[in-house]
């Protein structure tokens, strides 16, 4: 990890649906808090965010920053229903100027409304 500021860590690693639960379990075991999770996985967002992962984010009140590929309206709608079902709500969005079929979203996940 690259650590420019004390307590802040950046990881530039390939995250897959199989690897992410293991990484989140390690955070839980170390009793660390995950404040912000930023990911650009080039279309994997529809498969990556399982119920358990979203509930982990909600318990940690994590902000999720994500680039979403919206070339399939049905998959996009299902993804958003999935996010909101498990306590993640959009607080900011903007068009990605470098990807015509992408939007950047900032979500706040919390258990308050579950």
Secondary structure, DSSP 4 states (H G I P E B T S, - for coil): -B-SSTT--B------HHHHHHHHHHHHHTT----EEEE--TTTHHHH--HHHHHHHHHTT-EEEEEEE-S-HHHHHHHHHHHHHTTEEEEEEEE-TT-TTEEEEEEEE-STT-
